[in-house]
Amino acid sequence: MTKFNPVHIVRVFITLTIVFCSIQLSAATTFKFNLLIAPGTVSENEVTLLWDKQYASVNPTYVISLNNKVVGHTTKTNYTAGNLTPNTWYTAKISIQSVQDQKLNLLSTVRFKTSAKGKIYNILDFGAKADTSINTKAIQSAIDACTAGGTVYIPKGTFISGALHLKSNMTLYIEEGGILKGSTKVDDYLPMILNRFEGWEMKTYASLLNAGTLNRNGTYNVKNLRITGKGTISGGGKKLGDAMTKASGIRSRGRLICLMNSENVSLSNLTITEPPCWTIHYIYSNNITCNNLTITTVNIRNGDGIDPDSSTNSYIFNCTFDTGDDCIAIKSGKNPEGFFVAKPTKNVRITDCDFKRGHGISIGSEMSGGVSDILVQDCKAGKLLHGMQIKGTKDRGGYVRNVTVADCQLLQITIFSAVNYNNDGEAAPQIPTFENFVFKNIDLSLALLEKPAIDINGFKDPAHLLRNVSFTNIIVAENAKVKVNDAQKINFTNVKTASGAKPQYVLTNTSEVVY
């Protein structure tokens, strides 16, 4: 008869416990979701969730649960849950669904409370009319009257207005079929306000929608603002932009939507078009969400789509762009002013967007305060002049670092160290630094052959060469060209055509390049 050694049993138990814990730890490490609420999206009946893509599972389907009840599935890394009960606590959970429809690896949870039901302020009750009237006073009166948690409601019809000034703890809701239309008269955007344009603080005309007042002290003076609905925001367009330029110069133009020193702001479910120049511009702000927007600015001079400027924690997803300039332009000031203000743009997450036309998905050219921690993922780009681009000049100062572009279809990847516009003014005291960029799982197979599919350039100063850049699993067109100038520590891994051929590499002033 075999005798059991108690010590041996304890050792086996400890070993099994360690193995079990290691498995749990490994799973937890592999499936780290970082689930969060998209800033500004909690309302009385809705919330939007965001999480990190899980590469440990092939093409995963995510399962969303609220209070242990499954409410939806998605293959994206965002989900909007509706039909919620006001003033109620919820626990959201995310898991991965297997092929056999089994929920695996409960990954993360987040707890939130929906807003209490607020009062509705219909602009018709304040005298607004859907005709040729200028409704600035009526709509502003509704905004001013709106109590905390309330909604200013724009119904069906076209309502013309000049500059409007939004405030904290409110929702501006534009109904399907409703159009907030910007006046084309310059005087409707007075008085001028302190703003920032092309990297410098200056007085400009007000925008159609304004929130906050500009200051450098790091405080936020508008919080918890939602701009949403199924309607349209349409500005004064080229006619207004030209009139502002004629009256006070090209840099005097207001934006269509401008957020300054704002925090926890959500813009969602709208068509946005006809800006006088940039469309959505936010400066010195934090926690900004842009979700499910259709932005069209064709034939608008400086018609950028979204411009995060010296702002932190931006979430841009499910948006469609057809623009007359950059679709997205990430900025942080220009030359000495931006360098010494030193307010970087950090943590910008761009996912599941469709870039149909425009100049680029861009970082710069005004990046003197620094730009870091940028993710562009699961996006599709069509006829973009420069594709995914990082751009600056030797006069900018500052840095761009820690940029990841993954799982995208693009036509070009460019890094420019010189641009032929917006180069006036003094130089910053040092040359910029471009470093730590990752490009992976990208389809460049439709790139045009008359220019390089990948064209990356550092600065000629030996201390400011482009460095630490990797390209992994990139499909290029047959006979594609790759150019690398003024760079070091550049790695190309599995960069090839569909037939397995390598592109042509043209290298100038480079070192430690592997391909």
C-alpha positions in Angstrom: 0.0 0.0 0.0 1.4 3.4 -1.0 1.7 6.0 1.7 1.1 9.7 0.9 3.7 12.1 2.1 1.9 15.2 3.4 4.9 17.4 2.4 4.8 16.0 -1.1 1.0 16.8 -1.3 1.6 20.4 -0.2 4.4 20.8 -2.7 2.2 19.5 -5.5 -0.6 21.8 -4.4 1.8 24.8 -4.4 3.1 23.9 -7.8 -0.4 23.6 -9.3 -1.4 26.9 -7.7 1.6 28.6 -9.2 0.8 27.1 -12.6 -2.8 28.1 -12.4 -1.9 31.7 -11.3 0.6 31.9 -14.1 -2.0 30.9 -16.6 -4.4 33.5 -15.2 -1.6 36.1 -15.2 -0.7 35.3 -18.7 -4.3 35.6 -19.9 -4.7 38.9 -18.1 -1.5 40.2 -19.6 -2.4 39.0 -23.1 -5.9 40.4 -22.9 -5.3 43.8 -21.4 -8.2 45.9 -22.6 -7.9 49.3 -21.0 -11.7 49.7 -21.3 -12.9 53.3 -20.8 -15.8 55.6 -21.4 -15.4 57.9 -24.4 -15.2 61.3 -22.8 -18.4 63.3 -22.8 -20.5 60.5 -24.1 -22.5 59.5 -20.9 -26.0 60.9 -21.3 -29.4 60.0 -19.8 -29.8 57.0 -22.2 -26.5 56.4 -23.9 -22.8 55.7 -23.5 -19.9 55.0 -25.8 -17.2 52.5 -24.8 -13.6 52.3 -26.1 -10.9 49.6 -25.7 -7.6 48.4 -27.0 -7.4 46.0 -30.0 -6.6 42.4 -29.0 -4.0 40.9 -31.3 -3.8 37.7 -29.3 -7.1 36.6 -30.9 -7.4 36.5 -34.7 -10.2 38.8 -36.0 -12.0 38.8 -32.6 -15.6 39.6 -32.1 -16.2 41.6 -28.9 -19.1 41.0 -26.7 -20.5 43.9 -24.7 -22.5 43.4 -21.5 -24.2 45.9 -19.2 -25.1 44.7 -15.7 -24.3 41.1 -16.8 -26.7 41.2 -19.8 -25.3 41.0 -23.3 -26.3 44.1 -25.3 -24.2 43.8 -28.4 -21.3 42.5 -30.5 -18.8 44.3 -32.7 -15.5 43.7 -34.5 -14.5 47.4 -33.9 -12.9 48.7 -30.7 -15.8 51.0 -29.9 -19.5 50.5 -29.1 -22.3 52.8 -28.3 -25.0 51.4 -26.0 -28.4 53.1 -26.1 -31.8 52.7 -24.5 -30.4 53.1 -21.0 -32.3 54.2 -18.0 -31.6 57.8 -16.7 -29.8 58.3 -13.4 -28.8 54.6 -13.1 -25.6 52.8 -12.3 -24.2 50.4 -14.9 -21.2 48.0 -15.0 -20.0 47.5 -18.6 -18.0 44.4 -19.4 -16.1 43.3 -22.5 -15.2 39.8 -23.6 -14.0 38.0 -26.7 -16.4 35.6 -28.5 -14.9 32.4 -29.9 -15.9 30.8 -33.2 -18.1 28.5 -31.2 -20.0 31.5 -29.8 -18.5 31.0 -26.4 -17.5 34.0 -24.3 -13.8 33.7 -23.4 -11.6 35.7 -21.1 -13.7 38.3 -19.4 -11.3 41.2 -20.0 -12.3 44.4 -18.4 -15.1 46.3 -16.6 -15.9 49.9 -16.1 -18.7 51.4 -14.0 -20.7 54.6 -14.8 -23.9 56.3 -14.0 -26.3 57.8 -16.6 -27.3 61.4 -16.4 -30.6 62.4 -14.9 -33.3 63.5 -17.4 -32.8 67.1 -18.2 -35.0 69.9 -19.5 -35.5 70.5 -23.2 -35.1 74.1 -24.6 -36.6 74.2 -28.1 -35.2 77.1 -30.0 -38.7 77.7 -31.5 -39.9 78.7 -28.0 -37.2 81.5 -28.0 -38.3 82.9 -31.3 -36.1 81.1 -33.8 -37.5 80.8 -37.3 -36.6 78.4 -40.2 -36.5 81.1 -42.8 -34.1 83.8 -43.9 -34.0 85.3 -40.4 -30.8 85.6 -38.4 -31.5 83.5 -35.3 -28.4 84.3 -33.3 -30.2 86.1 -30.5 -33.0 83.4 -30.2 -30.6 80.4 -30.2 -28.2 82.2 -27.8 -31.1 82.9 -25.5 -32.0 79.2 -25.4 -28.3 78.4 -24.6 -28.2 81.0 -21.8 -31.5 79.7 -20.3 -30.4 76.1 -20.4 -29.9 74.7 -16.9 -27.3 72.1 -16.0 -28.1 68.8 -17.7 -30.4 70.4 -20.1 -30.6 70.2 -23.9 -30.9 73.0 -26.5 -33.0 71.5 -29.3 -32.8 72.5 -32.9 -35.8 70.9 -34.8 -36.2 70.2 -38.5 -35.6 73.2 -40.8 -32.7 75.5 -41.6 -31.9 78.0 -38.9 -29.4 80.7 -39.9 -27.1 82.1 -37.1 -24.0 84.0 -36.4 -21.5 83.1 -33.6 -23.0 81.1 -30.7 -21.3 80.5 -27.4 -21.9 77.2 -25.6 -21.3 76.5 -21.9 -20.7 73.7 -19.5 -23.1 70.8 -18.6 -25.4 71.1 -21.6 -26.3 69.3 -24.9 -26.8 70.9 -28.2 -29.0 68.5 -30.2 -29.8 69.0 -33.9 -32.6 66.8 -35.0 -32.5 64.8 -38.2 -33.5 67.2 -41.0 -32.4 70.2 -38.8 -29.6 72.4 -40.2 -27.7 75.0 -38.1 -26.5 77.3 -40.9 -23.8 79.8 -40.5 -24.5 83.4 -41.7 -22.2 84.7 -44.4 -22.0 88.2 -42.9 -18.7 89.0 -41.2 -20.4 91.2 -38.5 -22.3 88.2 -37.2 -19.0 86.9 -35.9 -18.0 89.9 -33.8 -16.5 90.7 -31.4 -13.3 89.1 -32.2 -11.9 86.6 -29.7 -8.4 85.4 -28.6 -7.8 82.2 -30.6 -4.9 80.3 -32.2 -4.4 79.9 -35.9 -1.5 78.2 -37.7 0.4 78.0 -34.5 0.1 81.5 -33.1 -2.3 83.0 -30.5 -4.1 86.0 -32.1 -7.4 87.7 -32.3 -9.8 86.1 -34.9 -13.5 86.3 -35.7 -15.6 84.0 -33.6 -16.6 80.6 -34.9 -20.2 79.5 -35.5 -20.0 77.3 -32.4 -17.6 78.5 -29.6 -16.9 76.9 -26.3 -14.5 78.2 -23.6 -12.0 81.1 -23.6 -8.3 80.8 -24.4 -5.6 80.8 -21.8 -2.3 79.1 -21.2 -2.7 78.4 -17.5 -3.8 74.8 -17.8 -7.4 75.3 -16.5 -10.6 74.3 -18.3 -13.5 76.7 -18.3 -16.1 74.7 -20.2 -16.8 71.1 -19.2 -19.2 68.3 -20.0 -20.5 69.5 -23.3 -22.3 67.4 -26.0 -23.0 68.4 -29.6 -25.0 65.7 -31.2 -28.1 64.6 -33.1 -28.7 63.4 -36.6 -28.7 66.8 -38.3 -26.2 69.1 -40.0 -23.9 72.0 -39.0 -23.2 74.0 -42.1 -21.1 77.2 -41.9 -20.8 80.2 -44.1 -18.3 78.4 -46.3 -16.1 80.0 -48.9 -18.2 83.2 -49.1 -17.7 83.9 -45.4 -14.1 82.9 -45.4 -13.4 85.3 -48.3 -15.3 88.1 -46.6 -13.3 87.6 -43.4 -10.1 87.6 -45.3 -11.0 90.8 -47.2 -12.0 92.6 -44.0 -9.1 91.5 -41.6 -6.7 89.2 -43.3 -6.5 85.5 -44.0 -5.5 84.5 -40.4 -8.6 86.3 -39.0 -11.0 83.7 -40.1 -13.0 81.9 -37.5 -13.5 78.1 -37.5 -16.8 76.3 -37.8 -16.5 74.7 -34.3 -13.9 75.9 -31.9 -13.2 74.5 -28.4 -10.8 76.4 -26.1 -9.7 75.2 -22.7 -12.5 72.7 -22.8 -12.8 69.3 -21.1 -15.0 66.2 -21.6 -16.6 67.3 -24.8 -18.3 64.9 -27.3 -19.3 65.6 -30.9 -21.2 62.8 -32.6 -23.7 61.7 -35.2 -23.6 64.9 -37.3 -22.9 66.0 -40.8 -20.5 69.0 -40.7 -19.7 71.1 -43.7 -18.9 74.5 -45.2 -16.5 76.0 -42.7 -14.8 79.3 -43.4 -11.5 77.5 -42.9 -10.7 74.7 -40.3 -13.8 72.7 -39.4 -13.3 71.4 -35.8 -10.4 73.0 -33.9 -9.7 72.4 -30.2 -7.0 74.2 -28.3 -5.5 73.6 -24.8 -8.3 71.1 -24.2 -8.6 67.6 -22.7 -10.8 64.5 -23.2 -12.4 65.3 -26.6 -14.5 62.7 -28.5 -15.4 62.9 -32.2 -17.6 60.0 -33.2 -19.6 59.2 -36.3 -19.1 62.5 -38.0 -19.3 63.1 -41.7 -17.0 66.1 -42.6 -17.1 67.6 -46.0 -15.0 70.7 -46.9 -14.2 70.4 -50.6 -13.1 73.6 -52.3 -12.6 75.3 -48.9 -9.2 77.0 -48.5 -7.5 75.5 -45.3 -10.5 73.2 -45.1 -9.0 70.9 -42.4 -11.4 68.4 -40.9 -10.3 68.0 -37.3 -7.4 69.8 -35.7 -6.3 68.8 -32.1 -4.0 71.6 -31.0 -1.9 71.4 -27.8 -4.6 69.1 -26.4 -4.6 65.8 -24.6 -6.7 62.6 -24.8 -8.5 62.8 -28.2 -10.6 60.0 -29.5 -11.6 60.2 -33.2 -13.5 57.2 -34.6 -16.1 56.1 -37.1 -15.7 59.4 -39.0 -15.7 60.0 -42.7 -13.7 62.8 -44.3 -13.8 64.5 -47.7 -11.8 67.6 -47.2 -10.1 70.5 -49.1 -7.0 70.2 -46.9 -5.8 67.8 -44.2 -8.5 65.4 -43.0 -6.9 65.5 -39.5 -4.0 67.8 -38.6 -2.4 67.2 -35.1 -0.8 70.5 -33.9 0.9 72.1 -30.9 2.0 75.6 -31.9 4.6 77.2 -34.1 8.2 78.1 -33.8 9.3 80.1 -30.7 5.8 80.7 -29.3 4.7 77.1 -29.5 8.1 75.9 -28.3 8.0 78.1 -25.1 4.3 77.7 -24.4 5.3 74.0 -24.5 1.8 72.5 -24.4 2.1 69.2 -26.3 -0.6 67.2 -28.0 -0.6 63.7 -26.4 -2.7 60.6 -26.7 -4.6 60.9 -29.9 -6.5 57.8 -30.9 -7.8 57.6 -34.5 -9.7 54.4 -35.4 -12.2 53.1 -37.9 -12.2 56.2 -40.0 -12.7 56.5 -43.8 -10.5 59.2 -45.4 -12.0 59.6 -48.9 -10.2 62.7 -50.1 -7.9 65.4 -48.7 -4.3 66.2 -48.2 -3.4 63.8 -45.4 -3.8 62.2 -42.0 -1.3 64.6 -40.7 0.9 65.4 -37.7 2.1 69.0 -38.1 3.2 71.2 -39.6 2.8 73.3 -36.5 4.2 70.9 -33.8 6.6 73.1 -31.9 5.1 72.2 -28.5 5.6 68.5 -29.1 3.4 65.6 -30.3 3.5 62.1 -28.8 1.6 58.9 -28.3 -0.5 58.8 -31.5 -2.4 55.7 -32.7 -3.9 55.4 -36.2 -5.6 52.1 -36.5 -8.2 50.3 -38.8 -8.5 53.2 -41.1 -9.0 53.4 -44.9 -7.5 56.2 -47.0 -8.4 57.0 -50.6 -7.1 60.0 -52.6 -5.0 61.7 -50.1 -2.3 64.0 -51.5 0.4 62.8 -49.0 -1.3 59.8 -47.3 -0.3 59.3 -43.7 2.1 62.2 -43.1 4.3 63.6 -40.4 5.6 67.1 -41.3 7.5 70.1 -40.0 10.4 72.3 -40.8 13.8 72.9 -39.2 12.5 76.1 -37.6 9.7 74.5 -35.6 11.5 73.0 -32.6 9.7 70.5 -30.5 9.3 66.8 -31.3 7.1 64.1 -32.8 7.6 60.7 -31.1 5.8 57.4 -30.3 3.5 57.2 -33.3 1.9 53.9 -34.3 0.0 53.3 -37.5 -1.5 49.8 -37.8 -4.0 47.7 -39.8 -4.7 50.4 -42.4 -5.2 50.7 -46.1 -3.1 53.7 -47.3 -1.8 55.1 -50.6 1.4 56.7 -49.2 3.4 57.2 -46.0 5.4 60.4 -45.9 7.6 62.2 -43.3 8.6 65.7 -44.4 11.3 67.8 -42.8 10.5 70.8 -45.0 7.2 72.2 -46.2 6.6 75.2 -48.6 3.9 77.0 -46.6 3.4 78.7 -43.2 7.1 79.3 -42.8 7.1 83.0 -41.7 8.3 84.2 -38.3 11.3 83.5 -36.2 12.8 80.0 -35.7 12.6 78.0 -32.5 15.9 77.7 -30.6 16.4 74.1 -31.7 15.7 71.7 -34.6 12.8 69.3 -34.1 13.2 65.6 -33.2 11.3 62.9 -35.2 11.6 59.4 -33.5 10.0 56.2 -32.5 7.5 55.4 -35.3 5.9 52.0 -35.9 4.1 51.1 -39.1 2.6 47.6 -39.2 0.1 45.6 -41.2 -0.5 48.2 -43.9 -1.8 47.7 -47.4 0.0 50.1 -49.8 -0.7 48.0 -52.9 -2.8 50.7 -54.6 -0.1 53.4 -54.3 0.7 55.3 -57.5 4.1 54.5 -58.9 5.0 58.1 -60.0 6.0 58.8 -56.4 7.5 56.7 -53.6 5.0 54.7 -51.6 7.2 55.3 -48.5 9.0 58.7 -48.5 10.6 59.4 -45.1 13.0 62.2 -44.3 14.8 63.5 -41.2 16.7 66.7 -40.6 20.2 67.0 -42.0 21.7 68.0 -38.6 23.4 64.8 -37.4 21.8 65.2 -34.0 18.3 65.4 -35.5 18.2 62.6 -38.0 14.9 60.6 -38.2 15.5 57.6 -36.0 14.0 54.4 -34.6 11.3 53.7 -37.3 10.0 50.2 -38.2 7.9 49.0 -41.1 6.5 45.5 -40.6 4.1 43.5 -42.8 3.7 46.1 -45.5 2.2 45.2 -48.9 3.4 47.5 -51.7 2.6 47.7 -55.4 4.8 46.0 -58.0 7.8 48.2 -58.8 7.2 50.4 -55.8 9.9 52.7 -54.5 10.9 53.5 -50.9 13.0 56.6 -50.2 14.8 57.2 -46.9 16.8 60.4 -46.3 18.8 61.6 -43.3 17.8 58.7 -41.0 19.2 56.1 -38.7 18.0 52.8 -37.2 15.2 52.2 -39.8 13.9 48.6 -40.1 11.9 47.1 -42.9 10.5 43.6 -42.2 8.4 41.7 -44.6 7.9 44.7 -46.9 7.1 43.3 -50.3 4.6 43.1 -53.2 1.8 40.5 -53.5 4.2 38.4 -55.6 6.9 38.5 -52.9 9.2 41.0 -54.6 10.9 43.7 -52.6 10.5 47.4 -53.5 13.4 49.5 -54.8 15.2 51.3 -51.9 16.8 54.7 -52.4 18.8 55.7 -49.4 20.6 59.0 -48.7 22.6 59.9 -45.6 21.3 56.9 -43.7 22.8 54.4 -41.3 21.7 51.2 -39.6 18.9 50.6 -42.2 17.8 47.0 -42.5 15.7 45.8 -45.4 
